[in-house]
Amino acid sequence: MSVPLSIITIVRNDRAGLERTRRSLGDQRLRHFEWIVVDGASTDATRPLVEALLDQGVARGGSEPDGGIYDAMNKGLRLARGEHVLFLNAGDRLIGPDALARATAAMAASGAPDIAFFGSQMEFGARVLARPAKPPRYLWHGQPGLHQATFVRRTLHLRHPFSEQYRVCGDYDALTRMAVAGARMESFAETIGVNRFERGAMSSNKRPLIREAAAIQRAVLRLPRWKVAVSAGRRALHSAVFTLLTSIAPRGSAR
């Protein structure tokens, strides 16, 4: 059966996060979507929950060892059947019960772009910051929208899967390759996703983030060295701010 949306969730040893994502999806007024859950062979209470979701037909997917986050995301992508896919990983959630309805209506009204960027809220403990979607041209520096608020045409994404050579920038790499291939991208004013930042998340990823992004900008986008340097400086500044903000956030599980 054809569905307009595939929501893909990857998880490992994070039952509480998976429960939050499940509640968020269960609250959605728009029901015509499928949920794919890919568990990386959890060793805690997450696995029984995943098995229950699959047995009850709430989700499709499985539980098995994987080679990391992007291997797991590619597995979910291959299982999906929707026109567009959204990666809503364990702990991610949508804002309000009408989030998917608003997103799909906006996309339909604009002729269903290949890639649709929406706004997000970023949570650092009790502090919440708005992160509106940036215009597609922002891709020269980074992702116009956070992953839990970015819809990608499934057939396009299958032609440009996540590269497992990256630790933290596999999504940015895939988006840049799709853009270079001629994908039609559009950004929307609606805010639909919530991204919760855990303590220490940015400080541990700062160096690979800057290094990997620069490699992608040179190899895929063919940016001149001066522009890559400007982007690296901006990333360093943003990472410092995020490190400060995540220092006040609660510590939690991470995939």
N, C-alpha and C positions, 0 to 999 in steps of 0.2 A: 504494500500500500504506500502510495506516495504521500510524503508529508512536507510541509513548507520549511520546517525547521528541525535540525538535529542539535540538541544540547548535549555537549560532551563534557563529562566530568572525570578527571583522573584523581586518584587518591592512593595514599599509602599510610597506614597507621594514623588516621585522623578521623575517628568516628564522629566526634563532635562537629568537625567541619562538614563532613558529609551530611550530617543531620540538618545543619543550617541550610545547606544547598537544597536538600530535599524539601524542607519546609517552604523555602522560597519558590520552588517550582510548583509545589502543591497548591500554593496560594494563587497561582496565575489564572486569570479569567479565560485567557486563550488556552485551550486544551489541545489544539491540533499540532502537537509536536512530539518528537520521540526523545527519550533520554538514554544516552549511552554512558555506562559507568565502567571505567577501566581501573581495576585495582592492581597495584603492583605487588601482589602476594603479601598482603598485610599479615602481621604476626600478632595483632591485638584484637580488640572487639570490633574493629572495622570489618573484618572479613565476614563474620556472621551476618552483619547488616547488609553487606553487598549481596551475599547469597540469598537473603530474604527478599531483597528488592528484585533480583533476577527471577526467583521462584514465583513471586507474586505477579510477575509481568509488568511491574512498575518501570523497569529499565531493562535494557539489553546490555550485554557486555561479558565480562569475565574477570577472573582473578588469576594472575600468573606473574612470574618474575619478568622484569623488563630491563632495558638498558638505560633507563633514566627518563626524565620528564618528557623529552621530545619523542623518544621511542613510544612511550605510552600515549602521547597525543596523536601520533601517526596511527597507532592501532585503533584508537577511537574514530579517527577520520575514515579509515578503511571500512569500519563497521557502519558508518552513517549512511542514511538514505534520503536525507532532506535536501531541499534545494539550496539552503544556506546552512552553515554550521556556526555555532557559538560555543567557545570553550569556557565553561563555567566550572572551574575546578573546585575541589572540596574546600569549603569555607567561603567561597564567593557566593554572592546572592544578587537578586534583582530588587530594584526599588519599587515596592508597591505591587499590588495584584494586576495592575494594568500595564506593566513594563513591556512584556512581549507584545501585547496588543498594540501599544503605541509605536513600538519599533517596526512591526510588520506593516502597519498602516502607513507610516512615513516612507518606508522602503517601496511599498506598492505605488504610492502617489508619485514617486520620483522615477518610476520605471524599473525598479529592482536593480540597483547597481551591483556590480560584482563584489564590491567590498563596501560595507556601510559602517561608518564610525559614529558612535554615540558617546554622550558624556557619562562620567562616573563620579561617585563620591569616594574619597580616599579617607580611610579611618586609621587614625593613630591613637589607639586607646579611646579616650573620650573626645579627642579633637577630630573634627571632620572638616575636610577641605574639598571644595568643588574642583573637578577636573573636566571642564567642557571639552568636547571633541575639537581638535584643531583642524584647519583645512588640509586637504590631501597633500598640498605642496610641502607641508611640514615634514613629510617623509624624508627629506634630505637630512634631517637631524634625528628624528625619532618617530615613534608611532603616533599617528594622529589621535588614536583612541586606545584606551587600555584593553587588554585582551577580553575581559569579561563584558565588554560593551562593543565588540567588533564582530560583525557578521560577514562571513566570506562564502562565496558561491562554492559549493562542495566540489563540483567537477574541476573548477579552477585550482582549488587547494590540492586536490589529488595530483594535479600536474606539477604542483610546486609544494611538496611536503616539507615538514620541518627537517632541517639538517641536524644530525646528531653530533656534528663536530663542535657545536656551540654549547656552552654551559648555560648562558642566560639570554642570549640574543637570537635564538632560533626563530622566534616569532617575527622579529624585526627583519631577519634575513628572508624569510618566506614572503613577507609583505613587499619588500623591495624587489624581489624577483618577479612577483606578480605584477607590480607596477611597471617594471621595465618591459614585461611581456604585453603590456597594453590594457591591463585591467581598468575597468571604469570604477572609480572611487568617488564616494560622496560622504560628506560629514553632515550630521544632523544636530539640531539644538537640544533635542530631548536627552535627559539624563536617565539612564536605565540601570546602571550597574553599581555595585559596591565592592571596592577593593580594600581588604583589611591588611594592614602592614604589621608584621610581627617585629618584636624587638631584635635589633641586630641584622635584620634582613638585608638592608642596603649596604651596611658596612662590610658584610661578608662577600657581597657581589660587586663592589665598586670597581676593583681593578679589572676583572674579566668583562664587566659591562662596557667600560671605556675602550678596552683593547678590542673586543669583538665587534663593537659598533663601528670603530674606525676601519677594521678589516673589511666589513661589509660595504661601507661607504666607498672604499677604494675599489674593491673587486666587482661589486654589483652596480652601484650608482655612478662609478667613475668620477667621483668628485675630486677636484684639485686638492693638493695637500693643505693649502691654507684654509680651505673650507672645512676639511676634516679636523684640523687643529682647532678651529673656532668651535666646532661641535664638541670636541673632547673637553674644551674648557667649560662649556656650558654644562656638560654632563658631570664634570667634577664638582662644579658649584651646586648643582641640583642634588647630587649624591650627598654632599656635606649637609645640606638642609634636611634631606630625608633621614640621614643618620641621626641628626639631632631629634627629629620628630619621632623616630622609632624608638629612641631611648626612653620615651615616656609610655610607649605602647606595651601591652601585656606580652609575655613570652608564650608562644604556642607552638604547635606542630607545624612543620613545613614539609612539602613534598620534595 
